[in-house]
């Protein structure tokens, strides 16, 4: 608002001064309000930038946390797998010991390979549903029934050695026939 406009409207100079002073106060208040709003806007923009930075950092950390969480989950799974494998191995070793203990003491396998194969067959038979309730001895008996060559003979033949200790090159045919009570070849031909 301009002073000339108020003079042209017919307002007295002392009133124009009062109006202009009041109008100046309003303008100053508006400028102050506008400055305050600009300041608040600048602060809000700074806060937004701070939040954006924090969000970016949190996203990075969340990504790292996701990696760490995945690694932790993988580690837990590996631990669980190894635990189950160890338990299965221990159970298998206990089963092997039980089977070996059930073998008859008077029968010895011809070799370790045969014993391991028999243990493996017994484990397989024990796992079958049709053998539920059967014992190791029953299964052992059915697997070894009428089988030859899996056990060593407790009555091994002794080494009898040679006859008379004679060198075969030195023994002639006539002497051998005489020892056996046979006539010589010459007498046979007659």
KEGU-117911 format. One record per atom (N, C-alpha, C): x, z negated, y negated; residue in three letters. Coordinates in steps of 0.05 Angstrom, whole numbers, padded with zeros to 5 digits, always signed. Layout:
<atoms>
XZYALA;...
</atoms>
This chain:
<atoms>
+00017+00000+00023UNK;+00000+00000+00000UNK;+00018+00000-00025UNK;+00010+00017-00044UNK;+00027+00019-00068UNK;+00012+00007-00092UNK;+00029-00003-00111UNK;+00018-00015-00135UNK;+00002+00005-00152UNK;+00010+00030-00154UNK;-00004+00051-00170UNK;-00032+00055-00160UNK;-00035+00055-00133UNK;-00061+00058-00121UNK;-00080+00036-00131UNK;-00070+00011-00132UNK;-00086-00011-00141UNK;-00093-00009-00171UNK;-00074+00001-00187UNK;-00079+00004-00216UNK;-00100+00025-00220UNK;-00099+00047-00205UNK;-00118+00068-00208UNK;-00146+00059-00200UNK;-00147+00041-00182UNK;-00173+00030-00173UNK;-00185+00012-00194UNK;-00168+00002-00212UNK;-00178-00015-00234UNK;-00174-00044-00229UNK;-00154-00051-00215UNK;-00148-00080-00209UNK;-00128-00089-00230UNK;-00131-00112-00240UNK;-00114-00124-00261UNK;-00086-00129-00250UNK;-00066-00128-00268UNK;-00038-00131-00259UNK;-00032-00158-00246UNK;-00043-00180-00256UNK;-00038-00206-00243UNK;-00050-00207-00215UNK;-00072-00193-00211UNK;-00084-00192-00184UNK;-00068-00174-00166UNK;-00057-00153-00178UNK;-00041-00134-00162UNK;-00016-00149-00152UNK;-00004-00166-00169UNK;+00020-00181-00160UNK;+00013-00199-00136UNK;-00010-00213-00138UNK;-00019-00230-00116UNK;-00025-00214-00090UNK;-00038-00191-00094UNK;-00044-00175-00071UNK;-00018-00165-00058UNK;+00001-00155-00075UNK;+00026-00144-00065UNK;+00042-00166-00051UNK;+00042-00191-00062UNK;+00056-00213-00049UNK;+00044-00219-00022UNK;+00018-00220-00021UNK;+00005-00225+00005UNK;+00009-00203+00025UNK;+00008-00178+00013UNK;+00013-00155+00031UNK;+00042-00156+00041UNK;+00061-00164+00025UNK;+00089-00166+00033UNK;+00093-00187+00055UNK;+00078-00209+00052UNK;+00079-00230+00073UNK;+00070-00218+00100UNK;+00048-00203+00099UNK;+00037-00191+00123UNK;+00056-00172+00136UNK;+00069-00156+00118UNK;+00088-00137+00128UNK;+00112-00152+00141UNK;+00121-00173+00128UNK;+00144-00188+00139UNK;+00136-00201+00165UNK;+00112-00211+00167UNK;+00103-00223+00192UNK;+00101-00202+00214UNK;+00091-00178+00207UNK;+00090-00156+00226UNK;+00117-00148+00235UNK;+00136-00146+00216UNK;+00164-00138+00223UNK;+00176-00159+00241UNK;+00171-00185+00234UNK;+00181-00207+00251UNK;+00169-00205+00279UNK;+00144-00200+00280UNK;+00130-00197+00306UNK;+00141-00174+00322UNK;+00145-00152+00307UNK;+00156-00128+00320UNK;+00185-00133+00330UNK;+00200-00147+00314UNK;+00228-00154+00322UNK;+00227-00173+00347UNK;+00209-00192+00346UNK;+00206-00210+00369UNK;+00198-00194+00394UNK;+00180-00175+00391UNK;+00171-00159+00414UNK;+00194-00142+00424UNK;+00209-00130+00405UNK;+00233-00114+00413UNK;+00253-00131+00428UNK;+00257-00155+00418UNK;+00276-00174+00430UNK;+00266-00181+00458UNK;+00240-00187+00461UNK;+00228-00194+00487UNK;+00231-00170+00506UNK;+00226-00146+00495UNK;+00229-00122+00512UNK;+00258-00119+00521UNK;+00277-00123+00504UNK;+00305-00121+00511UNK;+00312-00142+00533UNK;+00302-00166+00529UNK;+00306-00187+00549UNK;+00293-00180+00576UNK;+00269-00169+00574UNK;+00255-00161+00599UNK;+00270-00139+00613UNK;+00281-00120+00597UNK;+00297-00098+00609UNK;+00322-00109+00622UNK;+00335-00129+00609UNK;+00359-00142+00621UNK;+00351-00155+00647UNK;+00329-00170+00647UNK;+00319-00184+00670UNK;+00314-00164+00693UNK;+00301-00141+00685UNK;+00295-00121+00705UNK;+00321-00110+00717UNK;+00341-00105+00701UNK;+00367-00095+00711UNK;+00380-00116+00729UNK;+00377-00142+00721UNK;+00388-00163+00738UNK;+00374-00163+00765UNK;+00348-00161+00764UNK;+00332-00160+00789UNK;+00339-00136+00806UNK;+00343-00113+00793UNK;+00351-00089+00808UNK;+00378-00093+00822UNK;+00396-00105+00807UNK;+00423-00111+00819UNK;+00420-00130+00842UNK;+00404-00151+00839UNK;+00400-00171+00860UNK;+00386-00158+00884UNK;+00366-00141+00879UNK;+00353-00127+00901UNK;+00373-00109+00916UNK;+00390-00095+00902UNK;+00410-00078+00915UNK;+00428-00095+00932UNK;+00437-00118+00920UNK;+00455-00136+00936UNK;+00441-00147+00960UNK;+00415-00154+00956UNK;+00400-00165+00979UNK;+00396-00144+01000UNK;+00391-00119+00991UNK;+00388-00097+01011UNK;+00414-00093+01027UNK;+00436-00095+01012UNK;+00462-00093+01026UNK;+00465-00116+01046UNK;+00459-00140+01037UNK;+00461-00163+01054UNK;+00442-00161+01077UNK;+00418-00152+01071UNK;+00398-00149+01093UNK;+00408-00129+01113UNK;+00421-00107+01103UNK;+00433-00088+01122UNK;+00454-00101+01138UNK;+00471-00117+01125UNK;+00492-00132+01140UNK;+00480-00151+01159UNK;+00458-00165+01150UNK;+00445-00184+01167UNK;+00432-00170+01191UNK;+00422-00146+01186UNK;+00410-00131+01208UNK;+00432-00124+01228UNK;+00456-00116+01218UNK;+00479-00111+01236UNK;+00487-00136+01251UNK;+00489-00158+01236UNK;+00497-00183+01248UNK;+00476-00192+01269UNK;+00450-00188+01262UNK;+00429-00195+01280UNK;+00430-00178+01305UNK;+00435-00152+01302UNK;+00437-00134+01325UNK;+00461-00142+01342UNK;+00484-00149+01329UNK;+00507-00157+01345UNK;+00501-00183+01360UNK;+00487-00201+01346UNK;+00480-00227+01359UNK;+00461-00222+01382UNK;+00442-00204+01379UNK;+00423-00198+01400UNK;+00438-00184+01424UNK;+00457-00166+01417UNK;+00473-00153+01438UNK;+00489-00174+01453UNK;+00501-00192+01438UNK;+00517-00213+01451UNK;+00500-00231+01469UNK;+00477-00238+01459UNK;+00459-00254+01476UNK;+00451-00239+01501UNK;+00445-00213+01499UNK;+00438-00197+01522UNK;+00462-00196+01542UNK;+00486-00192+01531UNK;+00510-00191+01548UNK;+00514-00217+01563UNK;+00510-00239+01548UNK;+00514-00266+01561UNK;+00493-00269+01583UNK;+00468-00261+01577UNK;+00447-00264+01597UNK;+00453-00247+01622UNK;+00463-00222+01617UNK;+00469-00204+01639UNK;+00492-00216+01656UNK;+00513-00226+01643UNK;+00535-00238+01658UNK;+00527-00263+01673UNK;+00508-00278+01661UNK;+00498-00302+01674UNK;+00483-00294+01700UNK;+00466-00274+01698UNK;+00451-00265+01721UNK;+00469-00254+01742UNK;+00490-00239+01734UNK;+00509-00228+01753UNK;+00524-00250+01767UNK;+00532-00271+01752UNK;+00547-00293+01764UNK;+00529-00308+01783UNK;+00503-00312+01776UNK;+00485-00326+01794UNK;+00480-00309+01819UNK;+00477-00283+01816UNK;+00473-00265+01839UNK;+00498-00266+01857UNK;+00522-00266+01845UNK;+00546-00266+01861UNK;+00548-00293+01876UNK;+00542-00315+01863UNK;+00543-00341+01876UNK;+00523-00343+01898UNK;+00499-00332+01894UNK;+00479-00332+01915UNK;+00488-00315+01939UNK;+00501-00292+01933UNK;+00511-00275+01954UNK;+00533-00289+01970UNK;+00550-00303+01956UNK;+00572-00317+01970UNK;+00561-00340+01987UNK;+00540-00354+01977UNK;+00527-00375+01993UNK;+00515-00363+02018UNK;+00501-00339+02015UNK;+00488-00326+02037UNK;+00509-00317+02058UNK;+00531-00306+02048UNK;+00553-00298+02066UNK;+00564-00322+02082UNK;+00568-00344+02069UNK;+00577-00368+02082UNK;+00557-00378+02104UNK;+00532-00377+02097UNK;+00511-00385+02116UNK;+00511-00367+02141UNK;+00513-00341+02136UNK;+00513-00321+02158UNK;+00538-00326+02175UNK;+00561-00329+02163UNK;+00586-00333+02179UNK;+00584-00359+02196UNK;+00572-00379+02184UNK;+00568-00404+02198UNK;+00550-00401+02222UNK;+00531-00383+02221UNK;+00512-00379+02242UNK;+00523-00361+02265UNK;+00545-00348+02261UNK;+00557-00332+02282UNK;+00565-00350+02305UNK;+00560-00341+02330UNK;+00569-00357+02353UNK;+00599-00361+02353UNK;+00607-00385+02359UNK;+00636-00392+02357UNK;+00652-00379+02380UNK;+00638-00373+02402UNK;+00653-00361+02425UNK;+00657-00331+02422UNK;+00646-00319+02401UNK;+00649-00290+02397UNK;+00665-00285+02372UNK;+00686-00269+02376UNK;+00703-00261+02353UNK;+00701-00231+02350UNK;+00698-00222+02324UNK;+00697-00194+02319UNK;+00724-00181+02324UNK;+00723-00155+02330UNK;+00748-00140+02336UNK;+00765-00138+02311UNK;+00752-00137+02287UNK;+00768-00136+02262UNK;+00750-00145+02239UNK;+00762-00148+02216UNK;+00747-00157+02192UNK;+00726-00137+02183UNK;+00733-00111+02186UNK;+00714-00090+02178UNK;+00687-00093+02193UNK;+00689-00098+02219UNK;+00665-00102+02236UNK;+00650-00126+02227UNK;+00664-00148+02221UNK;+00650-00173+02212UNK;+00636-00168+02185UNK;+00649-00155+02166UNK;+00637-00149+02140UNK;+00612-00131+02143UNK;+00614-00111+02160UNK;+00592-00093+02166UNK;+00568-00109+02178UNK;+00574-00127+02196UNK;+00553-00143+02209UNK;+00539-00161+02188UNK;+00555-00173+02170UNK;+00544-00191+02149UNK;+00526-00174+02131UNK;+00535-00150+02124UNK;+00519-00133+02107UNK;+00493-00125+02121UNK;+00494-00118+02147UNK;+00469-00111+02161UNK;+00450-00135+02163UNK;+00460-00158+02167UNK;+00443-00182+02169UNK;+00430-00187+02142UNK;+00445-00184+02120UNK;+00433-00188+02093UNK;+00410-00167+02089UNK;+00415-00143+02097UNK;+00395-00122+02093UNK;+00370-00128+02110UNK;+00374-00138+02135UNK;+00352-00144+02152UNK;+00336-00168+02141UNK;+00350-00188+02130UNK;+00337-00212+02119UNK;+00319-00204+02095UNK;+00326-00183+02081UNK;+00311-00174+02058UNK;+00286-00160+02065UNK;+00284-00150+02090UNK;+00260-00135+02098UNK;+00237-00153+02102UNK;+00213-00145+02093UNK;+00189-00162+02096UNK;+00182-00167+02126UNK;+00187-00149+02144UNK;+00180-00153+02172UNK;+00197-00174+02185UNK;+00219-00182+02173UNK;+00237-00202+02184UNK;+00233-00230+02171UNK;+00212-00232+02155UNK;+00206-00257+02142UNK;+00201-00279+02163UNK;+00215-00301+02159UNK;+00213-00323+02178UNK;+00233-00323+02200UNK;+00247-00301+02203UNK;+00268-00299+02224UNK;+00294-00312+02213UNK;+00309-00323+02231UNK;+00334-00336+02223UNK;+00357-00317+02227UNK;+00380-00325+02217UNK;+00404-00308+02219UNK;+00411-00304+02248UNK;+00409-00325+02264UNK;+00416-00323+02293UNK;+00398-00303+02307UNK;+00372-00302+02301UNK;+00354-00283+02313UNK;+00362-00254+02306UNK;+00367-00250+02281UNK;+00375-00223+02271UNK;+00402-00215+02283UNK;+00420-00234+02284UNK;+00447-00229+02296UNK;+00444-00220+02325UNK;+00427-00235+02339UNK;+00423-00228+02368UNK;+00411-00200+02371UNK;+00391-00194+02354UNK;+00378-00167+02357UNK;+00397-00145+02349UNK;+00415-00150+02330UNK;+00434-00129+02321UNK;+00456-00125+02341UNK;+00464-00146+02355UNK;+00487-00144+02373UNK;+00479-00139+02402UNK;+00454-00140+02408UNK;+00444-00137+02436UNK;+00452-00109+02446UNK;+00465-00109+02469UNK;+00473-00084+02483UNK;+00493-00068+02466UNK;+00507-00080+02448UNK;+00528-00066+02433UNK;+00555-00073+02444UNK;+00572-00053+02448UNK;+00598-00058+02458UNK;+00619-00050+02437UNK;+00641-00063+02439UNK;+00664-00057+02421UNK;+00663-00070+02394UNK;+00645-00089+02390UNK;+00645-00103+02365UNK;+00658-00131+02367UNK;+00660-00141+02392UNK;+00673-00167+02396UNK;+00698-00163+02412UNK;+00718-00179+02407UNK;+00743-00177+02422UNK;+00739-00192+02449UNK;+00753-00182+02470UNK;+00751-00193+02496UNK;+00767-00218+02498UNK;+00754-00241+02505UNK;+00770-00266+02507UNK;+00789-00266+02530UNK;+00784-00248+02550UNK;+00801-00247+02574UNK;+00818-00221+02573UNK;+00838-00222+02556UNK;+00855-00199+02553UNK;+00872-00196+02578UNK;+00876-00170+02587UNK;+00893-00166+02610UNK;+00922-00172+02603UNK;+00936-00184+02622UNK;+00964-00191+02617UNK;+00982-00167+02621UNK;+01005-00168+02610UNK;+01025-00146+02613UNK;+01039-00150+02640UNK;+01035-00132+02658UNK;+01045-00135+02685UNK;+01073-00124+02689UNK;+01083-00109+02670UNK;+01110-00099+02672UNK;+01113-00078+02694UNK;+01138-00070+02699UNK;+01143-00049+02719UNK;+01149-00062+02746UNK;+01151-00045+02767UNK;+01156-00054+02794UNK;+01186-00055+02800UNK;+01196-00077+02807UNK;+01223-00080+02817UNK;+01244-00076+02796UNK;+01238-00069+02773UNK;+01258-00066+02752UNK;+01276-00042+02757UNK;+01269-00023+02773UNK;+01286+00000+02779UNK;+01282+00022+02758UNK;+01304+00036+02754UNK;+01303+00059+02735UNK;+01291+00082+02750UNK;+01271+00095+02739UNK;+01257+00116+02752UNK;+01274+00140+02759UNK;+01295+00144+02744UNK;+01313+00166+02750UNK;+01330+00160+02775UNK;+01335+00135+02780UNK;+01351+00127+02803UNK;+01335+00126+02829UNK;+01309+00123+02827UNK;+01292+00121+02851UNK;+01288+00149+02862UNK;+01294+00153+02887UNK;+01289+00179+02898UNK;+01263+00178+02914UNK;+01254+00202+02919UNK;+01228+00205+02933UNK;+01228+00192+02960UNK;+01249+00194+02974UNK;+01250+00183+03002UNK;+01247+00153+03002UNK;+01261+00140+02983UNK;+01260+00111+02981UNK;+01232+00102+02974UNK;+01219+00115+02955UNK;+01192+00108+02947UNK;+01173+00111+02971UNK;+01175+00132+02985UNK;+01157+00136+03008UNK;+01162+00115+03029UNK;+01187+00108+03033UNK;+01194+00087+03052UNK;+01182+00060+03044UNK;+01183+00054+03018UNK;+01172+00029+03008UNK;+01141+00028+03012UNK;+01129+00051+03009UNK;+01100+00052+03013UNK;+01092+00056+03042UNK;+01111+00059+03059UNK;+01105+00061+03087UNK;+01096+00089+03095UNK;+01103+00109+03079UNK;+01096+00136+03085UNK;+01120+00150+03098UNK;+01115+00170+03114UNK;+01138+00185+03125UNK;+01150+00203+03104UNK;+01175+00210+03106UNK;+01188+00227+03087UNK;+01175+00255+03086UNK;+01180+00270+03066UNK;+01168+00296+03062UNK;+01177+00315+03085UNK;+01200+00311+03094UNK;+01211+00329+03115UNK;+01196+00324+03141UNK;+01189+00298+03146UNK;+01175+00292+03170UNK;+01146+00301+03169UNK;+01135+00301+03145UNK;+01107+00310+03141UNK;+01104+00339+03146UNK;+01124+00355+03140UNK;+01122+00384+03143UNK;+01123+00392+03173UNK;+01133+00376+03189UNK;+01135+00382+03218UNK;+01109+00379+03232UNK;
</atoms>
